Amino acid sequence: MTDQEIINQLKKGNESCLKHLYQHLNMVKSLVLKNSGTEDDALDIFQEAIIVFYKNVMSGDYELRGKISSYLYEVSRRLWLNQLNRRKKYERHNDSIFFLDRAEDENKEHNPTALQGYIRNALEKLGDPCKSLLEAAIFLSMRMEDIAKKFNYSGARSASQQKLRCLKKLRDNISYDDIIALG
């Protein structure tokens, strides 16, 4: 099936033609495996790229100027680089927590500071999904689109609204007088 035929079939509502795109999976697999990824990572990234392609075709934002395989490769490359950046932020975050905790352990005999304990306690009181959503948004710096997918929200706007509600709930549970006294 040619690239133009795939696009025409998609526009007619024939989603089964997407299976023809999987012939290009190996080039994405090669990219991901060469850049610290696994085969599962490659499949996830490729499927996300197909979703981007599909949405762009259906919305009219995709124009056939080159090969679909090139488009899928570029989208996959961008998605993979974003994923690697998020992982690095997460690793840096974990490393900084490790170093902070280690320094505190040496200075405070394994007791976290009162302020950190207060904030952790406030987060725990929120419960899920607020606690997990705020951790993903603030500590892991995840994009709202990714949070929406992870927590099954209808879209980034819905996830953002939920984040704001959770932040308000957190603020309501925190006494600034207590924070000043602990700091």
C-alpha positions in Angstrom: 0.0 0.0 0.0 1.4 3.4 -1.0 1.7 6.3 1.4 -1.1 8.2 -0.4 -3.3 5.1 -0.3 -2.8 4.9 3.5 -3.8 8.5 3.9 -6.8 8.1 1.7 -8.0 5.0 3.6 -7.6 6.8 6.9 -9.6 9.7 5.8 -12.3 7.3 4.7 -12.3 5.8 8.3 -10.4 2.6 7.5 -8.1 2.4 10.5 -7.1 -1.1 9.7 -4.6 0.3 7.2 -2.5 1.5 10.1 -1.1 -2.0 10.4 0.9 -1.3 7.2 2.9 1.3 9.2 4.4 -1.4 11.4 6.8 -2.3 8.6 8.7 0.8 9.8 9.0 -0.3 13.4 12.5 -1.7 13.0 14.0 1.7 12.2 12.5 3.2 15.4 13.6 0.1 17.3 17.2 0.7 16.1 17.0 4.3 17.1 15.8 3.6 20.6 18.1 0.6 21.3 21.1 2.7 20.2 20.0 5.4 22.7 19.6 3.6 26.0 16.2 2.1 25.4 14.6 -1.3 25.3 12.4 -3.1 22.7 9.3 -2.3 24.8 10.4 1.4 24.8 10.7 1.3 21.1 7.2 -0.2 20.6 5.7 2.4 23.0 7.3 5.2 21.2 6.4 3.9 17.8 2.8 3.5 18.8 2.7 7.1 20.1 4.2 8.2 16.8 1.4 6.4 14.9 -1.2 8.1 17.2 0.4 11.5 16.4 0.4 10.6 12.6 -3.3 9.5 12.8 -4.5 12.6 14.7 -2.6 14.9 12.2 -4.1 13.1 9.2 -7.6 13.2 10.6 -7.3 16.9 11.6 -5.9 17.9 8.2 -2.6 19.0 9.8 -0.6 16.3 7.9 0.5 17.0 4.3 2.3 14.3 2.3 5.5 16.0 1.4 7.9 13.1 2.1 7.6 9.5 3.1 5.4 8.5 6.0 8.3 6.4 7.3 10.4 9.6 7.5 7.6 11.4 9.4 7.2 8.5 11.8 10.9 8.4 12.4 11.1 12.1 13.2 8.1 12.0 15.5 9.6 8.9 17.2 13.0 10.6 17.6 11.4 13.6 19.1 9.2 11.5 21.5 12.2 9.4 22.5 14.4 12.5 23.2 11.6 13.9 25.3 11.4 10.6 27.2 15.1 10.5 27.8 15.0 14.1 29.1 12.2 13.2 31.5 14.2 10.2 32.7 17.2 12.4 33.3 15.1 14.8 35.3 13.7 11.9 37.3 17.2 10.5 37.9 18.5 13.9 38.9 15.6 14.4 41.2 16.2 11.0 42.8 19.9 11.7 43.1 19.3 15.1 44.8 16.9 13.4 47.2 19.5 10.8 47.9 22.1 13.4 48.6 19.7 15.6 50.7 18.6 12.6 52.7 22.2 11.4 53.2 23.3 14.9 54.4 20.3 15.0 56.7 21.0 11.6 58.0 24.5 12.6 58.9 23.4 15.8 60.6 20.1 14.7 62.1 20.5 11.1 63.1 18.1 9.8 60.4 15.3 12.3 61.1 14.1 14.5 58.3 13.8 18.2 59.0 10.6 19.2 60.6 9.6 21.3 57.5 10.2 18.4 55.1 8.2 16.1 57.4 5.4 18.6 57.6 5.2 18.9 53.8 5.4 15.1 53.3 2.7 14.6 55.8 0.5 17.2 54.0 1.0 15.3 50.7 0.2 12.0 52.3 -3.1 13.4 53.7 -4.1 14.4 50.2 -4.2 10.8 49.2 -4.4 9.5 45.6 -4.9 10.7 42.9 -3.9 14.2 44.1 -0.6 13.0 45.8 0.5 11.1 42.7 -0.6 13.8 40.3 1.3 16.6 42.2 4.4 14.4 42.4 4.3 13.7 38.7 3.7 17.4 37.8 6.0 19.1 40.3 8.8 16.6 41.2 9.0 14.7 37.9 8.2 17.7 35.7 5.9 15.6 33.5 3.9 17.4 30.8 0.2 17.7 31.3 -0.4 15.6 28.1 1.6 12.7 29.7 -0.2 13.2 33.1 -3.5 13.0 31.3 -2.6 9.7 29.7 -1.1 8.3 32.9 -4.1 9.2 35.1 -6.8 8.6 32.4 -8.0 12.2 32.1 -9.7 13.3 28.9 -6.9 15.7 28.0 -4.2 18.0 29.2 -6.6 20.7 30.1 -8.6 18.3 32.3 -5.4 17.2 34.0 -4.3 20.8 34.5 -7.6 21.6 36.2 -7.3 18.6 38.4 -3.7 19.7 39.3 -5.1 23.2 40.3 -7.8 21.6 42.5 -5.2 19.4 44.2 -2.9 22.3 44.8 -5.8 24.2 46.4 -6.6 21.2 48.5 -2.9 21.0 49.6 -2.8 24.7 50.4 -5.9 24.3 52.5 -4.1 21.6 54.5 -1.0 23.7 55.1 -0.7 26.4 57.7 1.7 29.1 56.7 2.2 30.0 60.3 3.4 26.4 60.9 5.8 26.6 58.0 7.3 29.8 59.2 7.7 28.4 62.7 9.3 25.2 61.3 11.6 27.0 58.9 
